[in-house]
Amino acid sequence: MLNTLIVDDESHCIKRLLHLIERKPGIFNVVAACKTVDEAVKVAENNQLDLVFLDIEIDDKTGFDFLRQLDAISFKTIFTTAFDNYAIKAFKFSAFDYLMKPIDFDEFNETILRLNEKFVSKKKNSQVQQLLENIEQKQPKLLTVPSVSGFETVLVAEIVHLEANGNYTYIFTKNKKQIVSKPIKFYENLLDGKQFFKCHKSHLINMEMIKTFHKGKQAYVTMSNDNSVPIAVRRKEAFLGRFK
């Protein structure tokens, strides 16, 4: 049986996976179902896992944060995700299995059938390493933004900052403001973390577009488009660390 870990912060998603697993008796031994990255890391470090069903957005962290914290990865990873664009392309490029939410039984069954019986390796899984390199080093040069007449493209290099508005995100360039129907977390995962910094729960800034930093109880930065963006108290130290 496959020692299996489920990592997802939504109870109904965990229940759905457990239901699908129960329909295929004799294959899985569910070691744990974790709702946080920290909890999942502890389980992975203390158990010999064969398979991990891994969500992308896990509370305020991601499935990639979970993978990065492990010294050795000897299990297969099946991503369970609602993303349907850049992230999925990265998974395909790295030859990863994935399941789109809500998970369909037939698709679940096909994915499990594709698992190789000799998938466990004693060395760090090279596919995982390749995926992390893709996510960390290869960001798109263009973003596609829907418009009334079709869509527009935005050069990533010209993005000054992004601001959350519920499940929508405002994208600011030097002379323009556009709104897209995706949460800011999507762009946080999509854009290069070396260039873009989440300085506040609602703001993501292009570090190359900062004009001035204003210290104080409520610190903030003035961007190249002259907009002011707050720096959260808990993010201030990490922000200043970028300049050391």
N, C-alpha and C positions, 0 to 999 in steps of 0.2 A: 504493500500500500504506500501511497505517496504522502509523506509528511507535509501537510499543507498549512499555510498561513494566509489569512484574509486580512487585508489592511484597507479600511474604509471608515470614514467618519459618519456615515449615514446608516442608521439601524436597519432601515427597510432594504438597503442594498445588501447588507450582510445577510439578512433573512432570505433574500432572493437567491443569493449564492448558496447558502446552506440548503435551501430547498432543491436547487439544481443538483447539488452534490449528493443529496439523499436519494435522488432518482437514479444514481449510478453507484450502487452499493459495491463494496469490495475494492474500490479504487483509491479513495482518499481517507487519510487520517488527519482530521482537522486539529492541529496542535493548538491554535488560538485564533481569535478574531479580534483585532485591535482597532481602536478608533483614533489613535494618535501615533505619530512617527516615533516618539520616544519609547512608547510601549512596544511597538513593533520591533525596534532595534534590539531591545532587551530579549525579546523572544527569539529573534534571529541569532543572537550571540550565544544563546543558551540551548539551542536545539539544532539538530541536523535536519535542515529543511530540503525538500525536493522541489516544492512548488510554492509560489507566492502569487495570489490574486491581489494586484496592487492598484489602488485608486490614484488618480493624478492629484486632485486637490484634497488635502487632508487637513481640515481645520485651517490653521494659518501657515501650513507647510505643504510640501508636495511629495509625491512618490519618489522623485529624484533625490530629495533630501534624505530619504530612507536609504536609498542605494549608496549614496556618497558616504554614509557613516559606517558602512560595513567594510571591514578589512579584507574579507574574502567572500566571494559570492559563488556558491556551488549549486544554485537552484535555478530552475526555469522561472521566468516572470511572465505572467499574463496580465496585461494592463486592462483595467475596467474603467472606461472613460466615456465622457460625453463629448469630448473634443472631436472635431471632424475635419481638421485641416492640417496645419503645420505639424502639430504633435503627432498625428497619425502618420504623416509622411515620414517623420523621423523613425517611428516604430517599424514601418515597412522597410525603410532603408537599412535598418539594423537587424532585420529578419526576426522581429519580435512578434509574439502572439498578442492579440488584443481582442477585447469584447466591448462593443458599444452598448451603453446603457439606454433604455432598460434591456437587460440581457435576455436574449431569446434562447429557448432550450435547444433548438436545432443548431444554432450557431455555437452554443456552448458545447454541444456534443461533437461537432466537427472540429473544434479547437482541441478538445481533449484527445480525439482520435489522432491528431497530428503530433501529439507529444511522442518523442522518441524514448524508448525504454532505457536507452543508455545516455539520457540527457544529463545525468549528474556528473560533474567534473570536479576533481580535487583542486584545480587551479581556478583563479578568478575568471568568471565568465567573460570572455572577450566581447560578446555581443553587448553586455551591460556597459563595458568600458567604452565601446564604440558609440552607444547611444548617448552616454553622458558627454562625450566629446562633441557629438552633433549638437546637443542642446546648448552646451557652454560656448562653443566656438563658431557655430554657423547660424547666424540669425538672418532673416530675410532682408533684402535690400529695399523691398517695396512692401507696403501694406495696402490691401484692397479695402476701400471704404465705400459701402453702398450709397447711392445717391438717387434722387427722384427719377432721373433719366437712365440710370444704369449703375455705374460705379466709377469711383475715382481712385487714383493711386497716390500714395504719400511716400516720399522717400524717407526711410528710417533716419538717415543722417540729418534730415531737416526737422525732425520732431523735437520740439523744445521741452514739452512736458505733457503729462496725461493726468486727467482728474476723474475720479469715480463719481457717478451719479446713479446710485442704486445698481441695477443690472446693466447700465449704460456707461460709456466712457467718452469723455471729451478729449479729443486729440488736438493739441495746440502746436501750430508751426509759427513761424515768425509773424506772418500776416493773416493767419486763418485759424478758425476754430470749427472742428467737425465733431459730430456725435455719432457713435457706433453702438449697435445693440449687443455689446459683449462686455462682461465685467472686467475691471482693471486687472484682476488676477490672471486673466487670459494673457494680457500683454506683459505682465510681470514674468510669466513663464516663457513667453515667446521671444522677448527682447533680451539682448546680451546684458547680463548682470554686471559686467565690467563697465559698460557705458551708461546703463540706466539704473537708477537707485530709487528704491521705495522709501522716501523720506517721511512718509505719513501714511496711515491706512487708506487715505483717499488720493494720494498723489505719488506719481512716478516721474522722476526728473532725468533729463539728459545731462549727465555730469559735464559734458563738453559745452553746454549752453548756459552755464551759470555766469552771471556778471558779478554779483556781490553777495557776501554772506553777512547777515546781521545777527549778532549774538544777543543774548538777553533771556529773560524768563520764557518768552515766546520767540524763539529763534526762527528766522526765515531767510530765504534766498530770493534775490531778484534775478529773473531769467533774462535771456537775450531779447525776449519780446516785451520786456518791462513788466511782466506779471510777477506778483509776489506769491511764493509758495511756502507754506509753513513746514518747519522741521519738528517732528514730534520729539518730545523729551526723551523717550526711550530709543529713538533712532539717532539722536544728536551725536553720541560718541562714535557710532559706526560711520556716520557721515563725515565727521572731522578726521576719522582714521583714514579716509580715502586720500587725504592730502598730505599724509606723513610719508 
